């Protein structure tokens, strides 16, 4: 059973979140506190497995509390509960992601009762966070172009590994822990990167634009939320919007489709990867970063079989080694390593 600490300055929201969390017999709400300072004090005397954290609180806000928790000798996975309609709060939310929070969830739109759909998303997110792996916060290196690739490993036939390829597009899938992986990866790419990058990131509705703005601060590449009918430009990053699948049409145009979810998610990396395989085939590169589940794994294998360059984040650097772990199990990933090393290996392919 996972012990959950709820941190929010609203007594009503603390009560609503506790009621929702106690629906899951695998979760035990061990405490509810009203401030960042109270959360730090609670952690000194109690064993906690996962924290839900408000952002805007009197005194120490959720960003500062998250930073201190992740810098402590016993870091704990943090799920940020934030108001996606407040741009200032969204900015602080992604600062908390930078400090090590593993997931984001919007506050319920009607906190007087919540709803079954919101409760299901809360329980899913908190359970994923409870099994995630977090380490002590350390500063991220930015825009370092050289990297020791010894921390990665290439798998499969030696003739395929590390060879130079014509790569015309990079497709990426990620989920829990993915924003941090994306930031580390994109920070290593140069401003003259020669092809487009398409990203499916599973994230709570309302936060995609904030994610794009946050990632845009760590990379020289422009980061945009994708639009239907766009032709992706070289050296630009396109993130799938909320609630729709992103795929490529013949001719290379982006298509945003409200088809049924796959692997219980929409957008889905599986949908993107299939379309990339159909349009770019062996000229594609595809990457799976940290995340729960199997989204994109079998499609990454299909891309590798076609001759595309394929990559998966390693277990040691992943917050949750679900999606990349499944890809490794299927022998879908030609290269396995932390995000910064995968960036260097991708650049080697492009040289």
N, C-alpha and C positions, 0 to 999 in steps of 0.2 A: 504494500500500500504506500502511495506517495503522499507525503505531508505537504500541504499547500499553505502558504502565507498570503493573505489578501491585504494589499496596501492601497488605500484610497481615502481622501479626506471627506468623502460623502458617506455618511452613515447609511443612507438609503442604498447607495450602490454597493457598499460592503455587504449589506444584508442580501441584496439581489444576487450578487456573485456567489455568496456562500450557499444560498438556496440552490442555485444552478449546479455548483460544483458537488454538492452532497448527493446529487442524483446518481453519481458514478460511485459504485461501491469500492472502486480502486483508488479513490481520492479521499484524503482526510484533511479537512480544513482545520489546521492546527492553531491558527490565529488570524485575527483581523485587526489591523492597526491603521492609524489615520495620518501618518507622516513618514517621511524618509528617515528621520531621526529615530522614530519608534521602531521602524523596520530593522535598522542596524542594531538597536538594543535587543530586540527580540531574537535576532540571529545569534547573539552572544550566548544565549541560554537555552536555545532549542535547536533540534535537528530538523531542517527544512529541506525538501527536495526540489521545490519549484515555487516561484513567487509570481503573483500577478501584481503589476506595478502601475499606479496612476502616474501621469506626467506632471500635471499642474497641481501643486500642493503648496500650502504656506510653508515657509522655511525652506528646507531641503527639498528640491523638486525630484521627480522620478529619474531624470538623467543623472543628477549628482549621486542619488542613492544607488542607482545601478552601477555607476562607475566605482563607487567605494566597495560595493559588494563584490564586483569582479576583480578588484585589486586586493581583496582580502586573502587570507590563507585558505579560506574555504569558500570559493566562489559557488554560486547557486544559479541555475538557469532562471532567467527572468523573462516573463511575457508582459509586454507593455500593453496596457489598456488605455487607448488614447482617443481624443476627439479628432476625427479625420477632417472635420469641417473647419477647424481652426488652424490656419497656416503656421502660426507661431508654435502651436503645440506639435504639429507635424514635424517642424524643424527640430524641436527638442526630442521627438520620438526617434528620429534617425540619428541624432547624436547619441541616444541611448543604445541604438543598434551598433554604432561605432564603438561604444564602450563595452559591448558584449552581450546585450539582450538578444535572445534567440528567436523571438517572434513578436508580431504586432497583431493586435485585435482592436477593432473599433469599439467604443462604448455602445451599449445597446441604445437604440433610438428612443425607446420608451422604458426607462429604468423602473417605472412603477410595477412592472410585472415581468419584463423581459419576454422572450418568445422561444418556442421550441427550436426554431432554426438557429437562432443566436446561441442558445444553450448547447446545441449539438456542436457548433463551431468552437465554442469556448472549451468544451470537454475534449474535443479532438486536439485543439492547440495545446492545452495544458498537459494532456497525456504525452504528446510528442515532445514537449519541452522536458517533461519529467524523466524521459529516457535519453535525453541528449547529453552530449559530453561537452563540458565547458572547462576552460583553463583560465589561469590568472591573466588579467589584462596586461598587455604589453604594447608599446607604441608600434604602429604599422609603418614600415618603410614605404616611401612614395616615390614613384617614377624612377626606380632603379632599373637600368636597361640590361645590366649583366647579371647573371644568376648562375650559381652552381647547380647543375641539373643532376647531380649525383643522388639527390633525395628522391628522384623519380625512378620508375622502372618501365621499360618497354617490354611488351609481351608479344608473343607470336613469332612468326618467321623473321629472322634477323634481316633478310633482304627488304622487308616492308618497314621495319622500324627506323625512323629518323631520316628516311629518304626525302629528297626535295620533291615537292609536288606543286602543281598549279591549283591553288585554292582560290575559289571565287566568292565564297561566303562562309561565315561561321555561325552555327546554330548552337544555342545554349539552353539547357534546362536546369532549374534549381528550385528548392523549396526551403524547408526549415534550415536555417544557417546559411542559406544561399546569398542573401544580401552582403554579408561579410566576405564570402568567397568571391562574389562578383567584384566587390570593391578592390580586393587584393589583386585579382586577375587583371582588371581594366587599368589599374594604376601602373602596370608593367608594359602596357602597349604604347607605342609611339604615336604622335599626332598625325603621322603620314601613313597610318595603317592602311593596307591596300585593298581592303574589301569590307562589305557591310557585316555587322554582327546583329543577329536576331535573338532576343532573350525572352523565354517564358519563365517568369518567377511567380511561384504561388505566394500570394500575399493578400491580406485582408482587403476587401473592397474599400476604395477611397484613398488608398495609400500609394497607388502606382505613380502618380505625378510626383509625390514627395520622394519616392525611390529614385526616379529619374533625376530630379534636382540634386539629390544627395550624391548619387554616383557621378554626376557631372562635375562635382567638386574634387574628385580624386583622380580623374583621368583627363588627358588633353583632348579626348574624343568627344564630340557632341552626343548627348544622350537624350533620346526623345521617346515619348509614348507614340506607338505606331498608329497610323491612320489608314483606313481602307483605301485601296487603290494606289498607295504610294509605290514609287520605285526606289528601293533602298539604295542609298548613296555609299560609295566607298568611304571607309573611315568614320562611319556613323553607327551608333548603337540604337536599336529600336526595341522597346519593351512592349510586350503584349498588354493591351488594356484590360481592365476588369471585365470579367463575365463573358468573354468571347475567345474563341480559338484564333490564333494567328497562324496563317499558312501562306505558302507561295503559290501563285497561279503560273501557268505556262507563260513565258515572257518575263518572269521574274517580279511581277507586281505582288504587293502584299494584299492578302484577303483576310478580313475579319469576319468570322462566321459564328453565329449563335447555335451551333449544333449541340447535341447532348454532351455532357461531361464524359471524359474518359479517365479511368482510374479515380473517379469521384472528384475530378478537378476540371476547371475550365477557366483559363486557358490550360492546355495540356502540351507538354513537351513531345508526347507521342505524335500528336497531330502535326506539330511543326516539323519534326524529324522526317515523317513520311513524305510530306510535301517537298522538303529539301532534297530527299533522296530522288524523288520523281523529276525535279527540275535541274538539280546540280550533280547528282550522282557522285562519281569519284572525285569531282572537283570541290566537294564540300569538306568542311571540318565541323565536328560536333563534339560537345562537351556536356557532361553531367556533373553538377556540383551537389553539395550536401542537400539532403532532403529525405523525408519519410516516404516509403512506398516504392513503386516500380515504374513510375511514369517515365517514359522515354528509353528504358533499358533495352527492350527487344528491338526497338527501332534503331538504337545506336548500333546494335549487332548487325542489322540489315545494312546500315551505312558502311560499317567496316567491311562486310562481305563484298560490297560494291567497289571497295578500294579507297573510300574516304578516310581522312585522318580522324581518329577518334580518341577521346580523352575522358578520364574519370578522376574525380578527386579521391585521394587516398583516405583510408580509415583514420589515420592519425590526425589529420587536419580537419576532418568532417565533424560538424556538430551532430548530425545524424547520418550514418552511412547506410541509408536505405537505397535510394535511387542509384548512386554510384556503385554501391556494393553489389546490387543486383546486376549491373552492367559488367562488373568484374567477374561475377559468377558465370555469366553467359559468354565470357571471353569476347565481350563487345568493345573493350577499351584497349587500344594499342599502347597508350601511355597512361600511367597512373602516378599521381603525385599531388602535392599541395598546389593551390591556385597560382602562386607566383611562378612556380617551376613549370606548370603547364603553359603559362604565357610564354615563357622562354622557349619551350619546345615547339610551340606553334610558330613562333618567329623563326626558328631554325628551319621548319618546313617551308616557310615563305621565302627564305633567302635563296 
